């Protein structure tokens, strides 16, 4: 079950705040090759493979479920030219994803949305691909 209220959301909010610390970003860069405040274990090479397998490109929309701070969806949008919807129930993660999209110059093709994955506010058939990385169910 994805955290939607109470302790789960608070724990993830605290975790997202810690993931932005310089030491945490350094560890992430060394271990994964990314600096997106990732809370998962997908490496940059795996994200690149995923983008190729999904054949992502300009004009397509990627839905990143449980996106947290935006990894790997924002990275895939930046490297492939697709647009991305970053869906997460935790405000701190959605806020970080929005800030990163702006930093990367992707805010016109990135939509961070705070919502539960069980009832996403996404119209059926409106996205071209869906990814999730280390999502709690």
CNS distance restraints for C-alpha pairs under 8 A (distance, minus, plus):
assign (resid   1 and name CA) (resid 136 and name CA) 6.15 0.50 0.50
assign (resid   1 and name CA) (resid 137 and name CA) 3.97 0.50 0.50
assign (resid   2 and name CA) (resid  89 and name CA) 7.72 0.50 0.50
assign (resid   2 and name CA) (resid 116 and name CA) 6.96 0.50 0.50
assign (resid   2 and name CA) (resid 117 and name CA) 7.26 0.50 0.50
assign (resid   2 and name CA) (resid 135 and name CA) 7.68 0.50 0.50
assign (resid   2 and name CA) (resid 136 and name CA) 5.51 0.50 0.50
assign (resid   2 and name CA) (resid 137 and name CA) 5.27 0.50 0.50
assign (resid   3 and name CA) (resid   8 and name CA) 5.01 0.50 0.50
assign (resid   3 and name CA) (resid   9 and name CA) 5.43 0.50 0.50
assign (resid   3 and name CA) (resid  89 and name CA) 6.89 0.50 0.50
assign (resid   3 and name CA) (resid  90 and name CA) 7.90 0.50 0.50
assign (resid   3 and name CA) (resid 116 and name CA) 7.99 0.50 0.50
assign (resid   3 and name CA) (resid 136 and name CA) 7.99 0.50 0.50
assign (resid   4 and name CA) (resid   8 and name CA) 7.16 0.50 0.50
assign (resid   4 and name CA) (resid   9 and name CA) 6.04 0.50 0.50
assign (resid   4 and name CA) (resid  89 and name CA) 5.87 0.50 0.50
assign (resid   4 and name CA) (resid  90 and name CA) 7.49 0.50 0.50
assign (resid   4 and name CA) (resid 116 and name CA) 6.60 0.50 0.50
assign (resid   5 and name CA) (resid   9 and name CA) 5.42 0.50 0.50
assign (resid   5 and name CA) (resid  10 and name CA) 7.82 0.50 0.50
assign (resid   6 and name CA) (resid  10 and name CA) 6.42 0.50 0.50
assign (resid   7 and name CA) (resid  11 and name CA) 5.94 0.50 0.50
assign (resid   8 and name CA) (resid  12 and name CA) 6.24 0.50 0.50
assign (resid   9 and name CA) (resid  13 and name CA) 5.98 0.50 0.50
assign (resid   9 and name CA) (resid  89 and name CA) 7.52 0.50 0.50
assign (resid   9 and name CA) (resid  90 and name CA) 5.80 0.50 0.50
assign (resid  10 and name CA) (resid  14 and name CA) 6.18 0.50 0.50
assign (resid  11 and name CA) (resid  15 and name CA) 6.18 0.50 0.50
assign (resid  12 and name CA) (resid  16 and name CA) 6.08 0.50 0.50
assign (resid  12 and name CA) (resid  90 and name CA) 6.91 0.50 0.50
assign (resid  13 and name CA) (resid  17 and name CA) 6.34 0.50 0.50
assign (resid  13 and name CA) (resid  90 and name CA) 6.23 0.50 0.50
assign (resid  13 and name CA) (resid  91 and name CA) 7.14 0.50 0.50
assign (resid  13 and name CA) (resid  92 and name CA) 5.29 0.50 0.50
assign (resid  13 and name CA) (resid  93 and name CA) 6.89 0.50 0.50
assign (resid  14 and name CA) (resid  18 and name CA) 6.34 0.50 0.50
assign (resid  15 and name CA) (resid  19 and name CA) 6.16 0.50 0.50
assign (resid  16 and name CA) (resid  20 and name CA) 6.87 0.50 0.50
assign (resid  16 and name CA) (resid  37 and name CA) 7.17 0.50 0.50
assign (resid  16 and name CA) (resid  39 and name CA) 7.71 0.50 0.50
assign (resid  16 and name CA) (resid  68 and name CA) 7.51 0.50 0.50
assign (resid  16 and name CA) (resid  69 and name CA) 7.10 0.50 0.50
assign (resid  16 and name CA) (resid  92 and name CA) 6.35 0.50 0.50
assign (resid  16 and name CA) (resid  93 and name CA) 5.98 0.50 0.50
assign (resid  17 and name CA) (resid  21 and name CA) 7.55 0.50 0.50
assign (resid  17 and name CA) (resid  92 and name CA) 7.11 0.50 0.50
assign (resid  18 and name CA) (resid  24 and name CA) 7.29 0.50 0.50
assign (resid  19 and name CA) (resid  24 and name CA) 5.46 0.50 0.50
assign (resid  19 and name CA) (resid  25 and name CA) 6.62 0.50 0.50
assign (resid  19 and name CA) (resid  37 and name CA) 5.05 0.50 0.50
assign (resid  19 and name CA) (resid  38 and name CA) 7.21 0.50 0.50
assign (resid  19 and name CA) (resid  39 and name CA) 7.39 0.50 0.50
assign (resid  20 and name CA) (resid  24 and name CA) 6.58 0.50 0.50
assign (resid  20 and name CA) (resid  25 and name CA) 6.28 0.50 0.50
assign (resid  20 and name CA) (resid  37 and name CA) 5.68 0.50 0.50
assign (resid  21 and name CA) (resid  25 and name CA) 6.24 0.50 0.50
assign (resid  22 and name CA) (resid  26 and name CA) 6.12 0.50 0.50
assign (resid  23 and name CA) (resid  27 and name CA) 6.31 0.50 0.50
assign (resid  24 and name CA) (resid  28 and name CA) 6.15 0.50 0.50
assign (resid  24 and name CA) (resid  37 and name CA) 7.79 0.50 0.50
assign (resid  25 and name CA) (resid  29 and name CA) 6.04 0.50 0.50
assign (resid  25 and name CA) (resid  35 and name CA) 5.58 0.50 0.50
assign (resid  25 and name CA) (resid  36 and name CA) 7.74 0.50 0.50
assign (resid  25 and name CA) (resid  37 and name CA) 6.34 0.50 0.50
assign (resid  26 and name CA) (resid  30 and name CA) 6.22 0.50 0.50
assign (resid  26 and name CA) (resid  35 and name CA) 7.66 0.50 0.50
assign (resid  27 and name CA) (resid  31 and name CA) 6.00 0.50 0.50
assign (resid  28 and name CA) (resid  32 and name CA) 5.44 0.50 0.50
assign (resid  28 and name CA) (resid  33 and name CA) 6.67 0.50 0.50
assign (resid  28 and name CA) (resid  34 and name CA) 6.18 0.50 0.50
assign (resid  28 and name CA) (resid  35 and name CA) 6.14 0.50 0.50
assign (resid  28 and name CA) (resid  37 and name CA) 7.39 0.50 0.50
assign (resid  28 and name CA) (resid  38 and name CA) 7.10 0.50 0.50
assign (resid  29 and name CA) (resid  33 and name CA) 4.37 0.50 0.50
assign (resid  29 and name CA) (resid  34 and name CA) 4.79 0.50 0.50
assign (resid  29 and name CA) (resid  35 and name CA) 5.46 0.50 0.50
assign (resid  30 and name CA) (resid  34 and name CA) 7.97 0.50 0.50
assign (resid  31 and name CA) (resid  43 and name CA) 7.53 0.50 0.50
assign (resid  32 and name CA) (resid  41 and name CA) 7.09 0.50 0.50
assign (resid  32 and name CA) (resid  42 and name CA) 6.70 0.50 0.50
assign (resid  32 and name CA) (resid  43 and name CA) 4.26 0.50 0.50
assign (resid  32 and name CA) (resid  44 and name CA) 5.89 0.50 0.50
assign (resid  33 and name CA) (resid  43 and name CA) 6.28 0.50 0.50
assign (resid  33 and name CA) (resid  44 and name CA) 5.38 0.50 0.50
assign (resid  34 and name CA) (resid  38 and name CA) 7.72 0.50 0.50
assign (resid  34 and name CA) (resid  43 and name CA) 7.41 0.50 0.50
assign (resid  34 and name CA) (resid  44 and name CA) 6.17 0.50 0.50
assign (resid  36 and name CA) (resid  69 and name CA) 6.57 0.50 0.50
assign (resid  36 and name CA) (resid  70 and name CA) 6.55 0.50 0.50
assign (resid  36 and name CA) (resid  71 and name CA) 5.75 0.50 0.50
assign (resid  36 and name CA) (resid  72 and name CA) 8.00 0.50 0.50
assign (resid  36 and name CA) (resid 100 and name CA) 7.54 0.50 0.50
assign (resid  37 and name CA) (resid  69 and name CA) 5.96 0.50 0.50
assign (resid  37 and name CA) (resid  70 and name CA) 7.84 0.50 0.50
assign (resid  37 and name CA) (resid  71 and name CA) 7.37 0.50 0.50
assign (resid  38 and name CA) (resid  68 and name CA) 7.69 0.50 0.50
assign (resid  38 and name CA) (resid  69 and name CA) 6.62 0.50 0.50
assign (resid  38 and name CA) (resid  70 and name CA) 7.51 0.50 0.50
assign (resid  38 and name CA) (resid  71 and name CA) 5.58 0.50 0.50
assign (resid  38 and name CA) (resid  72 and name CA) 7.97 0.50 0.50
assign (resid  39 and name CA) (resid  68 and name CA) 7.63 0.50 0.50
assign (resid  40 and name CA) (resid 133 and name CA) 6.46 0.50 0.50
assign (resid  40 and name CA) (resid 134 and name CA) 5.48 0.50 0.50
assign (resid  41 and name CA) (resid 133 and name CA) 7.83 0.50 0.50
assign (resid  41 and name CA) (resid 134 and name CA) 7.30 0.50 0.50
assign (resid  42 and name CA) (resid  46 and name CA) 6.06 0.50 0.50
assign (resid  42 and name CA) (resid  47 and name CA) 6.65 0.50 0.50
assign (resid  42 and name CA) (resid  72 and name CA) 7.80 0.50 0.50
assign (resid  42 and name CA) (resid 133 and name CA) 7.12 0.50 0.50
assign (resid  43 and name CA) (resid  47 and name CA) 6.29 0.50 0.50
assign (resid  44 and name CA) (resid  48 and name CA) 6.15 0.50 0.50
assign (resid  45 and name CA) (resid  49 and name CA) 6.23 0.50 0.50
assign (resid  46 and name CA) (resid  50 and name CA) 6.12 0.50 0.50
assign (resid  47 and name CA) (resid  51 and name CA) 6.26 0.50 0.50
assign (resid  47 and name CA) (resid  72 and name CA) 6.42 0.50 0.50
assign (resid  47 and name CA) (resid  76 and name CA) 7.14 0.50 0.50
assign (resid  48 and name CA) (resid  52 and name CA) 6.42 0.50 0.50
assign (resid  48 and name CA) (resid  76 and name CA) 7.44 0.50 0.50
assign (resid  49 and name CA) (resid  53 and name CA) 6.09 0.50 0.50
assign (resid  50 and name CA) (resid  54 and name CA) 6.06 0.50 0.50
assign (resid  51 and name CA) (resid  55 and name CA) 5.99 0.50 0.50
assign (resid  51 and name CA) (resid  56 and name CA) 5.62 0.50 0.50
assign (resid  51 and name CA) (resid  76 and name CA) 6.23 0.50 0.50
assign (resid  51 and name CA) (resid  80 and name CA) 7.10 0.50 0.50
assign (resid  52 and name CA) (resid  56 and name CA) 6.68 0.50 0.50
assign (resid  54 and name CA) (resid 129 and name CA) 6.93 0.50 0.50
assign (resid  56 and name CA) (resid  60 and name CA) 6.61 0.50 0.50
assign (resid  56 and name CA) (resid  62 and name CA) 7.95 0.50 0.50
assign (resid  56 and name CA) (resid  76 and name CA) 7.99 0.50 0.50
assign (resid  56 and name CA) (resid  80 and name CA) 5.94 0.50 0.50
assign (resid  56 and name CA) (resid  81 and name CA) 7.62 0.50 0.50
assign (resid  56 and name CA) (resid  82 and name CA) 6.14 0.50 0.50
assign (resid  57 and name CA) (resid  80 and name CA) 4.95 0.50 0.50
assign (resid  57 and name CA) (resid  81 and name CA) 5.13 0.50 0.50
assign (resid  57 and name CA) (resid  82 and name CA) 4.78 0.50 0.50
assign (resid  58 and name CA) (resid  80 and name CA) 6.86 0.50 0.50
assign (resid  58 and name CA) (resid  81 and name CA) 4.54 0.50 0.50
assign (resid  58 and name CA) (resid  82 and name CA) 4.49 0.50 0.50
assign (resid  58 and name CA) (resid  83 and name CA) 7.34 0.50 0.50
assign (resid  59 and name CA) (resid  81 and name CA) 7.70 0.50 0.50
assign (resid  59 and name CA) (resid  82 and name CA) 5.92 0.50 0.50
assign (resid  59 and name CA) (resid  83 and name CA) 7.14 0.50 0.50
assign (resid  60 and name CA) (resid  82 and name CA) 5.01 0.50 0.50
assign (resid  60 and name CA) (resid  83 and name CA) 6.11 0.50 0.50
assign (resid  60 and name CA) (resid 127 and name CA) 7.31 0.50 0.50
assign (resid  60 and name CA) (resid 128 and name CA) 5.89 0.50 0.50
assign (resid  61 and name CA) (resid  82 and name CA) 5.80 0.50 0.50
assign (resid  61 and name CA) (resid  83 and name CA) 4.72 0.50 0.50
assign (resid  61 and name CA) (resid  84 and name CA) 5.52 0.50 0.50
assign (resid  61 and name CA) (resid  85 and name CA) 7.34 0.50 0.50
assign (resid  61 and name CA) (resid 126 and name CA) 7.74 0.50 0.50
assign (resid  61 and name CA) (resid 127 and name CA) 4.96 0.50 0.50
assign (resid  61 and name CA) (resid 128 and name CA) 5.31 0.50 0.50
assign (resid  61 and name CA) (resid 129 and name CA) 6.78 0.50 0.50
assign (resid  62 and name CA) (resid  73 and name CA) 7.24 0.50 0.50
assign (resid  62 and name CA) (resid  77 and name CA) 7.85 0.50 0.50
assign (resid  62 and name CA) (resid  82 and name CA) 6.86 0.50 0.50
assign (resid  62 and name CA) (resid  83 and name CA) 6.07 0.50 0.50
assign (resid  62 and name CA) (resid  84 and name CA) 4.63 0.50 0.50
assign (resid  62 and name CA) (resid  85 and name CA) 6.22 0.50 0.50
assign (resid  62 and name CA) (resid 127 and name CA) 5.93 0.50 0.50
assign (resid  62 and name CA) (resid 128 and name CA) 5.94 0.50 0.50
assign (resid  62 and name CA) (resid 129 and name CA) 4.94 0.50 0.50
assign (resid  62 and name CA) (resid 130 and name CA) 5.72 0.50 0.50
assign (resid  62 and name CA) (resid 131 and name CA) 7.46 0.50 0.50
assign (resid  63 and name CA) (resid  73 and name CA) 7.53 0.50 0.50
assign (resid  63 and name CA) (resid  84 and name CA) 5.77 0.50 0.50
assign (resid  63 and name CA) (resid  85 and name CA) 4.82 0.50 0.50
assign (resid  63 and name CA) (resid  86 and name CA) 6.29 0.50 0.50
assign (resid  63 and name CA) (resid  87 and name CA) 7.30 0.50 0.50
assign (resid  63 and name CA) (resid 127 and name CA) 6.45 0.50 0.50
assign (resid  63 and name CA) (resid 128 and name CA) 7.91 0.50 0.50
assign (resid  63 and name CA) (resid 129 and name CA) 6.23 0.50 0.50
assign (resid  63 and name CA) (resid 130 and name CA) 4.65 0.50 0.50
assign (resid  63 and name CA) (resid 131 and name CA) 6.29 0.50 0.50
assign (resid  64 and name CA) (resid  70 and name CA) 7.91 0.50 0.50
assign (resid  64 and name CA) (resid  72 and name CA) 7.70 0.50 0.50
assign (resid  64 and name CA) (resid  73 and name CA) 5.48 0.50 0.50
assign (resid  64 and name CA) (resid  84 and name CA) 7.00 0.50 0.50
assign (resid  64 and name CA) (resid  85 and name CA) 6.07 0.50 0.50
assign (resid  64 and name CA) (resid  86 and name CA) 4.99 0.50 0.50
assign (resid  64 and name CA) (resid  87 and name CA) 6.01 0.50 0.50
assign (resid  64 and name CA) (resid 130 and name CA) 5.89 0.50 0.50
assign (resid  64 and name CA) (resid 131 and name CA) 4.92 0.50 0.50
assign (resid  64 and name CA) (resid 132 and name CA) 5.70 0.50 0.50
assign (resid  65 and name CA) (resid  86 and name CA) 6.57 0.50 0.50
assign (resid  65 and name CA) (resid  87 and name CA) 5.09 0.50 0.50
assign (resid  65 and name CA) (resid  88 and name CA) 6.56 0.50 0.50
assign (resid  65 and name CA) (resid 117 and name CA) 6.46 0.50 0.50
assign (resid  65 and name CA) (resid 130 and name CA) 7.17 0.50 0.50
assign (resid  65 and name CA) (resid 131 and name CA) 6.18 0.50 0.50
assign (resid  65 and name CA) (resid 132 and name CA) 4.99 0.50 0.50
assign (resid  65 and name CA) (resid 133 and name CA) 7.84 0.50 0.50
assign (resid  65 and name CA) (resid 135 and name CA) 7.71 0.50 0.50
assign (resid  66 and name CA) (resid  86 and name CA) 7.51 0.50 0.50
assign (resid  66 and name CA) (resid  87 and name CA) 5.67 0.50 0.50
assign (resid  66 and name CA) (resid  88 and name CA) 4.68 0.50 0.50
assign (resid  66 and name CA) (resid  89 and name CA) 7.51 0.50 0.50
assign (resid  66 and name CA) (resid 117 and name CA) 7.15 0.50 0.50
assign (resid  66 and name CA) (resid 132 and name CA) 6.19 0.50 0.50
assign (resid  66 and name CA) (resid 133 and name CA) 7.25 0.50 0.50
assign (resid  66 and name CA) (resid 135 and name CA) 5.67 0.50 0.50
assign (resid  67 and name CA) (resid  71 and name CA) 6.21 0.50 0.50
assign (resid  67 and name CA) (resid  72 and name CA) 7.51 0.50 0.50
assign (resid  67 and name CA) (resid  73 and name CA) 7.05 0.50 0.50
assign (resid  67 and name CA) (resid  86 and name CA) 5.29 0.50 0.50
assign (resid  67 and name CA) (resid  87 and name CA) 5.54 0.50 0.50
assign (resid  67 and name CA) (resid  88 and name CA) 5.51 0.50 0.50
assign (resid  67 and name CA) (resid  93 and name CA) 7.52 0.50 0.50
assign (resid  67 and name CA) (resid  94 and name CA) 7.79 0.50 0.50
assign (resid  67 and name CA) (resid  97 and name CA) 7.95 0.50 0.50
assign (resid  67 and name CA) (resid 132 and name CA) 7.11 0.50 0.50
assign (resid  67 and name CA) (resid 133 and name CA) 7.63 0.50 0.50
assign (resid  68 and name CA) (resid  86 and name CA) 7.70 0.50 0.50
assign (resid  68 and name CA) (resid  87 and name CA) 7.57 0.50 0.50
assign (resid  68 and name CA) (resid  88 and name CA) 5.69 0.50 0.50
assign (resid  68 and name CA) (resid  90 and name CA) 7.23 0.50 0.50
assign (resid  68 and name CA) (resid  92 and name CA) 7.96 0.50 0.50
assign (resid  68 and name CA) (resid  93 and name CA) 4.28 0.50 0.50
assign (resid  68 and name CA) (resid  94 and name CA) 6.17 0.50 0.50
assign (resid  68 and name CA) (resid  96 and name CA) 7.83 0.50 0.50
assign (resid  68 and name CA) (resid  97 and name CA) 7.02 0.50 0.50
assign (resid  69 and name CA) (resid  92 and name CA) 7.82 0.50 0.50
assign (resid  69 and name CA) (resid  93 and name CA) 4.44 0.50 0.50
assign (resid  69 and name CA) (resid  94 and name CA) 6.14 0.50 0.50
assign (resid  69 and name CA) (resid  95 and name CA) 7.47 0.50 0.50
assign (resid  69 and name CA) (resid  96 and name CA) 4.98 0.50 0.50
assign (resid  69 and name CA) (resid  97 and name CA) 4.42 0.50 0.50
assign (resid  69 and name CA) (resid 100 and name CA) 7.90 0.50 0.50
assign (resid  70 and name CA) (resid  74 and name CA) 5.33 0.50 0.50
assign (resid  70 and name CA) (resid  75 and name CA) 7.70 0.50 0.50
assign (resid  70 and name CA) (resid  86 and name CA) 6.33 0.50 0.50
assign (resid  70 and name CA) (resid  93 and name CA) 7.56 0.50 0.50
assign (resid  70 and name CA) (resid  94 and name CA) 7.72 0.50 0.50
assign (resid  70 and name CA) (resid  96 and name CA) 7.42 0.50 0.50
assign (resid  70 and name CA) (resid  97 and name CA) 4.67 0.50 0.50
assign (resid  70 and name CA) (resid 100 and name CA) 7.58 0.50 0.50
assign (resid  71 and name CA) (resid  75 and name CA) 6.44 0.50 0.50
assign (resid  72 and name CA) (resid  76 and name CA) 6.14 0.50 0.50
assign (resid  72 and name CA) (resid 133 and name CA) 7.70 0.50 0.50
assign (resid  73 and name CA) (resid  77 and name CA) 6.17 0.50 0.50
assign (resid  73 and name CA) (resid  84 and name CA) 6.27 0.50 0.50
assign (resid  73 and name CA) (resid  85 and name CA) 7.86 0.50 0.50
assign (resid  73 and name CA) (resid  86 and name CA) 6.84 0.50 0.50
assign (resid  73 and name CA) (resid 131 and name CA) 7.56 0.50 0.50
assign (resid  74 and name CA) (resid  78 and name CA) 6.16 0.50 0.50
assign (resid  74 and name CA) (resid  84 and name CA) 6.64 0.50 0.50
assign (resid  74 and name CA) (resid  86 and name CA) 7.84 0.50 0.50
assign (resid  74 and name CA) (resid  97 and name CA) 7.69 0.50 0.50
assign (resid  74 and name CA) (resid 100 and name CA) 7.93 0.50 0.50
assign (resid  74 and name CA) (resid 101 and name CA) 6.73 0.50 0.50
assign (resid  74 and name CA) (resid 110 and name CA) 7.58 0.50 0.50
assign (resid  75 and name CA) (resid  79 and name CA) 6.13 0.50 0.50
assign (resid  76 and name CA) (resid  80 and name CA) 5.71 0.50 0.50
assign (resid  76 and name CA) (resid  81 and name CA) 7.65 0.50 0.50
assign (resid  76 and name CA) (resid  82 and name CA) 7.37 0.50 0.50
assign (resid  77 and name CA) (resid  81 and name CA) 5.18 0.50 0.50
assign (resid  77 and name CA) (resid  82 and name CA) 4.75 0.50 0.50
assign (resid  77 and name CA) (resid  83 and name CA) 5.56 0.50 0.50
assign (resid  77 and name CA) (resid  84 and name CA) 6.09 0.50 0.50
assign (resid  77 and name CA) (resid 106 and name CA) 7.94 0.50 0.50
assign (resid  78 and name CA) (resid  82 and name CA) 7.45 0.50 0.50
assign (resid  78 and name CA) (resid 104 and name CA) 7.50 0.50 0.50
assign (resid  78 and name CA) (resid 106 and name CA) 7.16 0.50 0.50
assign (resid  82 and name CA) (resid 109 and name CA) 7.56 0.50 0.50
assign (resid  83 and name CA) (resid 109 and name CA) 4.59 0.50 0.50
assign (resid  83 and name CA) (resid 110 and name CA) 5.73 0.50 0.50
assign (resid  84 and name CA) (resid 109 and name CA) 6.39 0.50 0.50
assign (resid  84 and name CA) (resid 110 and name CA) 4.91 0.50 0.50
assign (resid  84 and name CA) (resid 111 and name CA) 6.35 0.50 0.50
assign (resid  85 and name CA) (resid 110 and name CA) 5.86 0.50 0.50
assign (resid  85 and name CA) (resid 111 and name CA) 4.71 0.50 0.50
assign (resid  85 and name CA) (resid 112 and name CA) 5.75 0.50 0.50
assign (resid  85 and name CA) (resid 113 and name CA) 7.06 0.50 0.50
assign (resid  86 and name CA) (resid  94 and name CA) 7.31 0.50 0.50
assign (resid  86 and name CA) (resid  97 and name CA) 7.24 0.50 0.50
assign (resid  86 and name CA) (resid 110 and name CA) 7.40 0.50 0.50
assign (resid  86 and name CA) (resid 111 and name CA) 6.10 0.50 0.50
assign (resid  86 and name CA) (resid 112 and name CA) 4.49 0.50 0.50
assign (resid  86 and name CA) (resid 113 and name CA) 6.00 0.50 0.50
assign (resid  87 and name CA) (resid  94 and name CA) 7.36 0.50 0.50
assign (resid  87 and name CA) (resid 112 and name CA) 6.05 0.50 0.50
assign (resid  87 and name CA) (resid 113 and name CA) 4.97 0.50 0.50
assign (resid  87 and name CA) (resid 114 and name CA) 5.94 0.50 0.50
assign (resid  87 and name CA) (resid 115 and name CA) 6.15 0.50 0.50
assign (resid  87 and name CA) (resid 116 and name CA) 7.59 0.50 0.50
assign (resid  87 and name CA) (resid 117 and name CA) 7.24 0.50 0.50
assign (resid  87 and name CA) (resid 120 and name CA) 7.85 0.50 0.50
assign (resid  88 and name CA) (resid  93 and name CA) 6.91 0.50 0.50
assign (resid  88 and name CA) (resid  94 and name CA) 6.23 0.50 0.50
assign (resid  88 and name CA) (resid 112 and name CA) 7.95 0.50 0.50
assign (resid  88 and name CA) (resid 113 and name CA) 6.54 0.50 0.50
assign (resid  88 and name CA) (resid 114 and name CA) 5.13 0.50 0.50
assign (resid  88 and name CA) (resid 115 and name CA) 5.53 0.50 0.50
assign (resid  88 and name CA) (resid 116 and name CA) 6.38 0.50 0.50
assign (resid  88 and name CA) (resid 117 and name CA) 7.24 0.50 0.50
assign (resid  89 and name CA) (resid  94 and name CA) 7.78 0.50 0.50
assign (resid  89 and name CA) (resid 114 and name CA) 4.90 0.50 0.50
assign (resid  89 and name CA) (resid 115 and name CA) 4.59 0.50 0.50
assign (resid  89 and name CA) (resid 116 and name CA) 5.07 0.50 0.50
assign (resid  89 and name CA) (resid 117 and name CA) 7.71 0.50 0.50
assign (resid  90 and name CA) (resid  94 and name CA) 6.42 0.50 0.50
assign (resid  90 and name CA) (resid 114 and name CA) 6.46 0.50 0.50
assign (resid  90 and name CA) (resid 115 and name CA) 7.92 0.50 0.50
assign (resid  91 and name CA) (resid  95 and name CA) 5.97 0.50 0.50
assign (resid  91 and name CA) (resid 114 and name CA) 6.24 0.50 0.50
assign (resid  92 and name CA) (resid  96 and name CA) 6.15 0.50 0.50
assign (resid  93 and name CA) (resid  97 and name CA) 6.15 0.50 0.50
assign (resid  94 and name CA) (resid  98 and name CA) 6.20 0.50 0.50
assign (resid  94 and name CA) (resid 112 and name CA) 5.60 0.50 0.50
assign (resid  94 and name CA) (resid 113 and name CA) 6.40 0.50 0.50
assign (resid  94 and name CA) (resid 114 and name CA) 6.05 0.50 0.50
assign (resid  95 and name CA) (resid  99 and name CA) 6.26 0.50 0.50
assign (resid  95 and name CA) (resid 112 and name CA) 7.63 0.50 0.50
assign (resid  96 and name CA) (resid 100 and name CA) 6.10 0.50 0.50
assign (resid  97 and name CA) (resid 101 and name CA) 6.10 0.50 0.50
assign (resid  97 and name CA) (resid 112 and name CA) 6.34 0.50 0.50
assign (resid  98 and name CA) (resid 102 and name CA) 6.37 0.50 0.50
assign (resid  98 and name CA) (resid 107 and name CA) 7.34 0.50 0.50
assign (resid  98 and name CA) (resid 110 and name CA) 7.75 0.50 0.50
assign (resid  98 and name CA) (resid 111 and name CA) 7.46 0.50 0.50
assign (resid  98 and name CA) (resid 112 and name CA) 5.81 0.50 0.50
assign (resid  99 and name CA) (resid 103 and name CA) 6.20 0.50 0.50
assign (resid 100 and name CA) (resid 104 and name CA) 6.06 0.50 0.50
assign (resid 101 and name CA) (resid 105 and name CA) 6.14 0.50 0.50
assign (resid 101 and name CA) (resid 106 and name CA) 4.88 0.50 0.50
assign (resid 101 and name CA) (resid 107 and name CA) 5.10 0.50 0.50
assign (resid 101 and name CA) (resid 110 and name CA) 6.46 0.50 0.50
assign (resid 102 and name CA) (resid 106 and name CA) 5.77 0.50 0.50
assign (resid 102 and name CA) (resid 107 and name CA) 4.98 0.50 0.50
assign (resid 106 and name CA) (resid 110 and name CA) 5.97 0.50 0.50
assign (resid 107 and name CA) (resid 111 and name CA) 7.32 0.50 0.50
assign (resid 115 and name CA) (resid 119 and name CA) 7.55 0.50 0.50
assign (resid 115 and name CA) (resid 120 and name CA) 6.17 0.50 0.50
assign (resid 115 and name CA) (resid 121 and name CA) 7.35 0.50 0.50
assign (resid 116 and name CA) (resid 120 and name CA) 5.98 0.50 0.50
assign (resid 122 and name CA) (resid 126 and name CA) 7.01 0.50 0.50
